[in-house]
Amino acid sequence: ENYGGNGFVPSWDQIYQWVMIVVCALSVLAALQMLLGILILAAAAAATYFVFLNLSVEYEYLFADGGFSVDSIPGKARRKKTFDCDKEDVQVIAPANSYVLKDYEKQGMKVIDCTSHNAGADVYALISQKGAQTTKVLFEPGDKMKAAMRRVFPRKFI
C-alpha cells in the first residue's frame, strides 16, 4: 500500500517472505560451515515452503437458499470451511463502514476477515447470531451476489 508519498509500507505477508528468504540465505552459509548447518538448511527450506504456501489464501463465498458460507483455500491446494450460517441466523448485511453495523456490534463478538485486503475493495459485513454467539464476517461480494442477497433479505441488506 502506498500512503500519500511517504514511501512504501510493506504488508505483513511481504515482511514474512523477506524474513524467510534471509533465514534461508543464512542457512546456506551455515551449511557451508558445519554439518549441523545442513539440518538447519533443510528445516529453514521446509518452513519457508509452508509459510509461502499459507500466505496466499483465496476465499470462496457461497450464497444459496438464503444460507451463506465461506471456504478458505490456502495455497490454492485444499479447501477449509471458514464460516457457515443459515438464513435465520443473518441479522444484517451492510458495507463494512456503515453506521448501521454499530447497533449490532457487541463486546467479544467474533470477527472473521475473508477479504483480499486490497485498497479500494468493496467490503461488506454480515452479522449473524447463532444462539449466544454473534459473528461478524467481512467479505467482498460481487454484483450478482449483492443482487441475490437484496432479493432474499430485502430488510436486512443495506
N, C-alpha and C positions, 0 to 999 in steps of 0.2 A: 504494500500500500504506500502511496505517496502522500505526504501531509504538507501541503502548501509550500513547497520549495525548501523545506527544512532538511531534505535528504530522504533517502530510502530507509524505511523502517521494516526490517525483516519479520516475517511471521515466525511462530514457534516451530512450525514444520521445517522451515529453512534453517533455523538455528540447530535443530536436532540433526538435520542432514549434514551440516558442516561439522558438528561435533563428532559424528560417526566417521566422517572422512578423515578428520585429524587423528582419531583413535586408530583407524586402520593404518594410516601412514606411520604413526609411532610404533604400531605392532610390527610392521615390516622392518623398521630399524631394530627393534628388539629381537626379531627372528634372526637377523644377521649377526647379532652379538652373542646370543646364547641359545641353548636348546629349549629352555622354558619359553623363549620368545616365540617359537613355532606354535606352542599351545596357546599362547596369548593371541597370536595372529589368527588362529583358527576360531577362537572364541569371539574375537572382535569382528571377524568376517561374518560369522553366524548372527551375531547381534545386529550388525549393520543390515544384513538381509531382512531380518524380521522388522526392524524399525522402518526401513524404506517401504516394505510391503504393507505395513499397517498405517503409514502416513497418508496414503491415497485411499480415501473412503468415499464411496458413492452411496447415495440414498435413493431408494425406490419407494414412491408413495402409491398406495392403492386405496381408491375410494370406490366402494361397491356396496350397493344395498344400504347406504347410509352409514356403513362401518368404515373406519379409517385405520389403515395400518402402514407402518414404515418398516422397511427392511434396510439394513446397512450391508454394504458389500465391500469389505476391506480388501485392498489389493486386487480387485476385480476377480476374486477367486471363490470365496464362499459367502453364502447368504446367511444373515442372522436377523431374527425378528427383534426390532428395536422397540416398537410401540404398536399397540392394538387396542381399539375401543369400538364399542357398539354405538348405534345411533342414539340410544337413550342416554349414554354417558356424556355426550357432547353438550357443553354449556354455551360456548360462544366460539366463533371463528372470526378473527379480525386482523388487520395489519398489525405487525408487531409493535409499532409505535403508537397505536391507537389509545386514546384516553379511556375507551370502553373497557379495556382489559384491567384497569385499576380496580374496578368494582369486583372482579373475580379473583384477583391475585390474593393469595393467602400466605401467611407465615409458614415456612417449612414446605412450601409447595415444590414438588419435583419438577425440574426443568430439563427437557430433552432437546438438545440442539441438533437438528438434522438439516443444516443449511450448508451452503458452499463457502460461506464467509467472504464471498466476492463483494467488493464495493458496488453499491447501486442495485443489489439483488432485491427482488420484490418478496420480502419475508413476511409471512403470516404466522399467527399464533392460534393454536387450537387449545382450548382449555377443556379438559374432561374431568369428570368426577365419578369414581367408581368406589362406592362405599364412603369411607372417610378419606381416601387418598385422592388428592387433587393434583393433576398433572398438566403442565404447560408444554406443548410441543411446538417448536419453531421449525417451519418448513417453507419451501418455495414452490407453491402450486403454479401450474401452467394455466393458461386461459380456459382451456376445456374443463380442467378440474374446478376452477373457480365457478364457472357456469353451472356445473353439476352440483356443487355444494350450495350455491344460491338457490337452485331448484328444490333440493332436499331440505335445506334449512333456511327457509325464507326469513324467519325472525331471528335466527341465531347467527347468520352470516352478515357481517358488517362490511 
